[in-house]
């Protein structure tokens, strides 16, 4: 993924995750949010294109989530705060929701980052319940509606799993809406549900885990016989980012 892909990626985010808090902050915020993945050594960002170079789908994820979030808060928080604040002022209902449900958590993270206290920024998705192993996080993946059922979603997920293995992740986690098409997509590919919660927005989300440490869990073997994909995936805003 390059900066020239950000417009496409932000538009696909809006189409696939319209109810997420980040989506409601608008295209400019989304472009800035996805830009933070491009320069991070702790994240990966991919776009799949056709033979003419036109983007068809994308994926972003983190191979070291706490370090990536520290970098975002250190280098991008002012830009993101300015764009997010502008969107909130222009939408009073969204501003009220933010003040009531999210402001305290966001302020705590920004204050901890400013003090350099990264240990005060726990990443609930980077460690599976009861585990201290290193986890990657698949944050967002989507394929354009005109390009689905061609294996593009599988290819993107497989590429990220390979990157996670190279980064010595023990497993990869993602969060998606419980019982939805994305949940079925991952369950068919042997991702294991490890946790379930209800967000401040009332969305029921399930955390899935995919182990990368055992030979039989290599992505090439587990994805080789996967069925046709639905190419829609995690909605993490309600669980962590948003």
Beta strands, then each sheet from edge to edge (+ up, - down):
strand 1: 43-49
strand 2: 55-62
strand 3: 135-143
strand 4: 171-177
strand 5: 192-198
strand 6: 204-211
sheet 1: 1+ 2- 3+ 4+ 6- 5+
end
